[in-house]
Amino acid sequence: MPETLPRETHNPTKGWARAPLTVIILVVVLIAAFFLAYALVLIL
């Protein structure tokens, strides 16, 4: 009886969930690379 369950239209869990995660990981990697390069510039 799937028609008795409330439809979840406000919170789609499929399709778009991978893109924000990819963006967050990309931003974190870019920040980490920036700090690593900055540390190398300070050391050399």
N, C-alpha and C positions, 0 to 999 in steps of 0.2 A: 504494500500500500504506500507507494511513494507520494501519491497525491495528497496524503494527509499531513505530510511534513511541511513546515513553513519554507518558502523559497528564499534562498540566500542570494539576494541580488546586490546587496550593499558591500559585500566582501568577497570578490572573486579571488580564488586562491590559485587558479591556473592561468598560465599564459604570460602574465606580466611580472610574476614574482622574481624571475631570474634577472631582469634588467636592473632593478635597484640594487640588488646584491652585487652585480658586476660593477656598477658605478661606484659603490662604496669601497669595494676591494681595489678598484683602480685608483681612487683618491688616496687610500691608505698607502698603496705602493708608491705613488708619486711623492707623498709627503716623506715617506721613509727614504726614498732615493735622494730627495732634496737635503735632508739632514745628514745623510751619509756623505754626499758630495761636499756639503758645508764643512763637515768635520775633517774631510781629507784636505780641503783648502787650508784650514787652520793648522793642520799638522805639517803640511809641506811648506 
